[in-house]
Amino acid sequence: MAAQDAAAVELPASLPRFATHLKMHLEMHRGLMPARSGDLVADTSHARAPAGEALPDPA
């Protein structure tokens, strides 16, 4: 997950649509990783978190 956090920090502010797409893609992987390891509790709680909170504010 550290690599995902590092990737999110590197997103260019000049490309907000790309940043939104990549953030949602990273969130998808954050949800898949616990499921793949068999941790269905963490997977379920991540899936139920509001996805809109990960989106940047429209400018």
N, CA, C and O atoms as CSV, one atom per row, in Angstrom:
chain,resi,resn,atom,element,x,y,z
A,1,MET,N,N,0.814,-1.194,0.000
A,1,MET,CA,C,0.000,0.000,0.000
A,1,MET,C,C,0.859,1.259,0.000
A,1,MET,O,O,0.391,2.323,-0.406
A,2,ALA,N,N,2.093,1.155,0.444
A,2,ALA,CA,C,2.973,2.321,0.429
A,2,ALA,C,C,3.215,2.796,-0.999
A,2,ALA,O,O,3.282,3.999,-1.253
A,3,ALA,N,N,3.344,1.865,-1.922
A,3,ALA,CA,C,3.547,2.241,-3.331
A,3,ALA,C,C,2.314,2.950,-3.880
A,3,ALA,O,O,2.436,3.876,-4.681
A,4,GLN,N,N,1.133,2.522,-3.456
A,4,GLN,CA,C,-0.095,3.177,-3.903
A,4,GLN,C,C,-0.181,4.596,-3.349
A,4,GLN,O,O,-0.583,5.520,-4.055
A,5,ASP,N,N,0.200,4.764,-2.079
A,5,ASP,CA,C,0.206,6.107,-1.491
A,5,ASP,C,C,1.197,7.009,-2.215
A,5,ASP,O,O,0.907,8.178,-2.467
A,6,ALA,N,N,2.357,6.470,-2.547
A,6,ALA,CA,C,3.366,7.247,-3.270
A,6,ALA,C,C,2.858,7.640,-4.658
A,6,ALA,O,O,3.107,8.755,-5.117
A,7,ALA,N,N,2.162,6.748,-5.312
A,7,ALA,CA,C,1.615,7.048,-6.642
A,7,ALA,C,C,0.573,8.150,-6.560
A,7,ALA,O,O,0.513,9.011,-7.438
A,8,ALA,N,N,-0.240,8.136,-5.526
A,8,ALA,CA,C,-1.273,9.162,-5.367
A,8,ALA,C,C,-0.658,10.534,-5.144
A,8,ALA,O,O,-1.207,11.535,-5.604
A,9,VAL,N,N,0.462,10.599,-4.452
A,9,VAL,CA,C,1.132,11.879,-4.192
A,9,VAL,C,C,1.727,12.450,-5.473
A,9,VAL,O,O,1.818,13.668,-5.628
A,10,GLU,N,N,2.128,11.589,-6.377
A,10,GLU,CA,C,2.784,12.019,-7.619
A,10,GLU,C,C,1.818,12.500,-8.696
A,10,GLU,O,O,2.256,12.928,-9.764
A,11,LEU,N,N,0.529,12.442,-8.442
A,11,LEU,CA,C,-0.450,12.831,-9.460
A,11,LEU,C,C,-0.334,14.315,-9.802
A,11,LEU,O,O,-0.290,15.152,-8.900
A,12,PRO,N,N,-0.285,14.649,-11.083
A,12,PRO,CA,C,-0.173,16.058,-11.466
A,12,PRO,C,C,-1.495,16.797,-11.266
A,12,PRO,O,O,-2.553,16.320,-11.677
A,13,ALA,N,N,-1.422,17.951,-10.639
A,13,ALA,CA,C,-2.622,18.765,-10.399
A,13,ALA,C,C,-3.195,19.306,-11.704
A,13,ALA,O,O,-4.375,19.653,-11.767
A,14,SER,N,N,-2.378,19.378,-12.734
A,14,SER,CA,C,-2.834,19.910,-14.016
A,14,SER,C,C,-3.713,18.925,-14.795
A,14,SER,O,O,-4.299,19.292,-15.813
A,15,LEU,N,N,-3.806,17.698,-14.329
A,15,LEU,CA,C,-4.616,16.680,-15.002
A,15,LEU,C,C,-5.649,16.104,-14.028
A,15,LEU,O,O,-5.512,14.955,-13.608
A,16,PRO,N,N,-6.671,16.869,-13.663
A,16,PRO,CA,C,-7.618,16.401,-12.636
A,16,PRO,C,C,-8.414,15.162,-13.040
A,16,PRO,O,O,-8.715,14.325,-12.189
A,17,ARG,N,N,-8.760,15.030,-14.317
A,17,ARG,CA,C,-9.525,13.839,-14.733
A,17,ARG,C,C,-8.668,12.581,-14.610
A,17,ARG,O,O,-9.148,11.538,-14.165
A,18,PHE,N,N,-7.403,12.685,-15.004
A,18,PHE,CA,C,-6.494,11.559,-14.870
A,18,PHE,C,C,-6.291,11.227,-13.397
A,18,PHE,O,O,-6.274,10.056,-13.020
A,19,ALA,N,N,-6.136,12.257,-12.562
A,19,ALA,CA,C,-5.943,12.047,-11.130
A,19,ALA,C,C,-7.141,11.323,-10.531
A,19,ALA,O,O,-6.974,10.415,-9.717
A,20,THR,N,N,-8.348,11.719,-10.929
A,20,THR,CA,C,-9.558,11.068,-10.426
A,20,THR,C,C,-9.599,9.608,-10.858
A,20,THR,O,O,-9.898,8.725,-10.054
A,21,HIS,N,N,-9.301,9.360,-12.113
A,21,HIS,CA,C,-9.300,7.988,-12.629
A,21,HIS,C,C,-8.284,7.127,-11.878
A,21,HIS,O,O,-8.591,6.009,-11.463
A,22,LEU,N,N,-7.085,7.653,-11.710
A,22,LEU,CA,C,-6.041,6.875,-11.041
A,22,LEU,C,C,-6.369,6.652,-9.574
A,22,LEU,O,O,-6.116,5.567,-9.049
A,23,LYS,N,N,-6.925,7.651,-8.900
A,23,LYS,CA,C,-7.308,7.479,-7.494
A,23,LYS,C,C,-8.356,6.381,-7.352
A,23,LYS,O,O,-8.269,5.554,-6.443
A,24,MET,N,N,-9.335,6.367,-8.235
A,24,MET,CA,C,-10.374,5.336,-8.157
A,24,MET,C,C,-9.778,3.965,-8.464
A,24,MET,O,O,-10.178,2.968,-7.863
A,25,HIS,N,N,-8.829,3.907,-9.393
A,25,HIS,CA,C,-8.176,2.643,-9.719
A,25,HIS,C,C,-7.369,2.134,-8.520
A,25,HIS,O,O,-7.403,0.944,-8.207
A,26,LEU,N,N,-6.648,3.031,-7.855
A,26,LEU,CA,C,-5.886,2.640,-6.674
A,26,LEU,C,C,-6.820,2.161,-5.557
A,26,LEU,O,O,-6.502,1.201,-4.856
A,27,GLU,N,N,-7.958,2.819,-5.391
A,27,GLU,CA,C,-8.928,2.397,-4.375
A,27,GLU,C,C,-9.473,1.010,-4.688
A,27,GLU,O,O,-9.699,0.206,-3.783
A,28,MET,N,N,-9.684,0.733,-5.971
A,28,MET,CA,C,-10.153,-0.596,-6.357
A,28,MET,C,C,-9.140,-1.655,-5.911
A,28,MET,O,O,-9.510,-2.694,-5.364
A,29,HIS,N,N,-7.864,-1.374,-6.152
A,29,HIS,CA,C,-6.839,-2.331,-5.745
A,29,HIS,C,C,-6.745,-2.461,-4.234
A,29,HIS,O,O,-6.471,-3.547,-3.723
A,30,ARG,N,N,-6.967,-1.383,-3.521
A,30,ARG,CA,C,-6.956,-1.448,-2.056
A,30,ARG,C,C,-8.084,-2.342,-1.546
A,30,ARG,O,O,-7.940,-2.997,-0.514
A,31,GLY,N,N,-9.176,-2.369,-2.249
A,31,GLY,CA,C,-10.272,-3.253,-1.869
A,31,GLY,C,C,-10.022,-4.694,-2.281
A,31,GLY,O,O,-10.443,-5.621,-1.588
A,32,LEU,N,N,-9.346,-4.888,-3.396
A,32,LEU,CA,C,-9.091,-6.244,-3.878
A,32,LEU,C,C,-8.000,-6.968,-3.094
A,32,LEU,O,O,-8.053,-8.187,-2.931
A,33,MET,N,N,-7.009,-6.215,-2.608
A,33,MET,CA,C,-5.892,-6.850,-1.909
A,33,MET,C,C,-6.336,-7.646,-0.674
A,33,MET,O,O,-5.916,-8.794,-0.527
A,34,PRO,N,N,-7.167,-7.089,0.221
A,34,PRO,CA,C,-7.609,-7.890,1.373
A,34,PRO,C,C,-8.461,-9.088,0.948
A,34,PRO,O,O,-8.358,-10.164,1.538
A,35,ALA,N,N,-9.301,-8.904,-0.073
A,35,ALA,CA,C,-10.140,-10.007,-0.527
A,35,ALA,C,C,-9.287,-11.143,-1.068
A,35,ALA,O,O,-9.563,-12.317,-0.820
A,36,ARG,N,N,-8.268,-10.786,-1.794
A,36,ARG,CA,C,-7.401,-11.810,-2.375
A,36,ARG,C,C,-6.637,-12.578,-1.299
A,36,ARG,O,O,-6.344,-13.764,-1.456
A,37,SER,N,N,-6.317,-11.884,-0.203
A,37,SER,CA,C,-5.599,-12.552,0.882
A,37,SER,C,C,-6.544,-13.322,1.799
A,37,SER,O,O,-6.095,-14.026,2.704
A,38,GLY,N,N,-7.858,-13.193,1.568
A,38,GLY,CA,C,-8.831,-13.929,2.363
A,38,GLY,C,C,-9.431,-13.133,3.502
A,38,GLY,O,O,-10.237,-13.673,4.260
A,39,ASP,N,N,-9.068,-11.862,3.650
A,39,ASP,CA,C,-9.590,-11.016,4.721
A,39,ASP,C,C,-10.884,-10.362,4.246
A,39,ASP,O,O,-10.874,-9.220,3.786
A,40,LEU,N,N,-11.975,-11.072,4.355
A,40,LEU,CA,C,-13.246,-10.575,3.842
A,40,LEU,C,C,-13.826,-9.463,4.700
A,40,LEU,O,O,-14.620,-8.662,4.208
A,41,VAL,N,N,-13.445,-9.395,5.979
A,41,VAL,CA,C,-13.933,-8.319,6.842
A,41,VAL,C,C,-13.370,-6.979,6.367
A,41,VAL,O,O,-14.115,-6.012,6.213
A,42,ALA,N,N,-12.069,-6.922,6.138
A,42,ALA,CA,C,-11.447,-5.684,5.651
A,42,ALA,C,C,-11.958,-5.342,4.261
A,42,ALA,O,O,-12.179,-4.172,3.951
A,43,ASP,N,N,-12.147,-6.343,3.431
A,43,ASP,CA,C,-12.643,-6.120,2.083
A,43,ASP,C,C,-14.038,-5.516,2.125
A,43,ASP,O,O,-14.322,-4.560,1.403
A,44,THR,N,N,-14.897,-6.053,2.948
A,44,THR,CA,C,-16.273,-5.569,3.045
A,44,THR,C,C,-16.317,-4.148,3.589
A,44,THR,O,O,-17.076,-3.318,3.088
A,45,SER,N,N,-15.510,-3.855,4.613
A,45,SER,CA,C,-15.530,-2.505,5.177
A,45,SER,C,C,-14.995,-1.488,4.172
A,45,SER,O,O,-15.491,-0.363,4.107
A,46,HIS,N,N,-14.000,-1.867,3.397
A,46,HIS,CA,C,-13.475,-0.966,2.382
A,46,HIS,C,C,-14.519,-0.737,1.286
A,46,HIS,O,O,-14.680,0.382,0.799
A,47,ALA,N,N,-15.208,-1.776,0.914
A,47,ALA,CA,C,-16.213,-1.661,-0.145
A,47,ALA,C,C,-17.385,-0.780,0.282
A,47,ALA,O,O,-17.998,-0.118,-0.556
A,48,ARG,N,N,-17.696,-0.766,1.555
A,48,ARG,CA,C,-18.828,0.029,2.040
A,48,ARG,C,C,-18.465,1.481,2.309
A,48,ARG,O,O,-19.359,2.297,2.535
A,49,ALA,N,N,-17.194,1.828,2.293
A,49,ALA,CA,C,-16.776,3.213,2.505
A,49,ALA,C,C,-17.264,4.058,1.326
A,49,ALA,O,O,-17.258,3.596,0.185
A,50,PRO,N,N,-17.677,5.271,1.597
A,50,PRO,CA,C,-18.164,6.129,0.496
A,50,PRO,C,C,-17.058,6.418,-0.514
A,50,PRO,O,O,-16.019,6.976,-0.160
A,51,ALA,N,N,-17.277,6.046,-1.746
A,51,ALA,CA,C,-16.273,6.230,-2.795
A,51,ALA,C,C,-16.077,7.702,-3.137
A,51,ALA,O,O,-14.998,8.098,-3.576
A,52,GLY,N,N,-17.081,8.489,-2.945
A,52,GLY,CA,C,-16.986,9.901,-3.287
A,52,GLY,C,C,-15.976,10.669,-2.472
A,52,GLY,O,O,-15.493,11.713,-2.910
A,53,GLU,N,N,-15.649,10.177,-1.298
A,53,GLU,CA,C,-14.669,10.857,-0.464
A,53,GLU,C,C,-13.276,10.811,-1.083
A,53,GLU,O,O,-12.431,11.645,-0.755
A,54,ALA,N,N,-13.025,9.868,-1.955
A,54,ALA,CA,C,-11.712,9.747,-2.595
A,54,ALA,C,C,-11.557,10.684,-3.778
A,54,ALA,O,O,-10.447,10.874,-4.275
A,55,LEU,N,N,-12.653,11.271,-4.236
A,55,LEU,CA,C,-12.601,12.134,-5.404
A,55,LEU,C,C,-12.127,13.531,-5.035
A,55,LEU,O,O,-12.447,14.035,-3.958
A,56,PRO,N,N,-11.362,14.161,-5.929
A,56,PRO,CA,C,-10.944,15.543,-5.660
A,56,PRO,C,C,-12.111,16.506,-5.809
A,56,PRO,O,O,-13.081,16.208,-6.506
A,57,ASP,N,N,-12.020,17.654,-5.159
A,57,ASP,CA,C,-13.054,18.662,-5.298
A,57,ASP,C,C,-13.005,19.241,-6.700
A,57,ASP,O,O,-11.922,19.532,-7.208
A,58,PRO,N,N,-14.161,19.414,-7.338
A,58,PRO,CA,C,-14.146,20.002,-8.686
A,58,PRO,C,C,-13.681,21.455,-8.607
A,58,PRO,O,O,-14.108,22.209,-7.733
A,59,ALA,N,N,-12.830,21.822,-9.499
A,59,ALA,CA,C,-12.297,23.207,-9.473
A,59,ALA,C,C,-12.846,24.024,-10.606
A,59,ALA,O,O,-12.509,25.200,-10.738
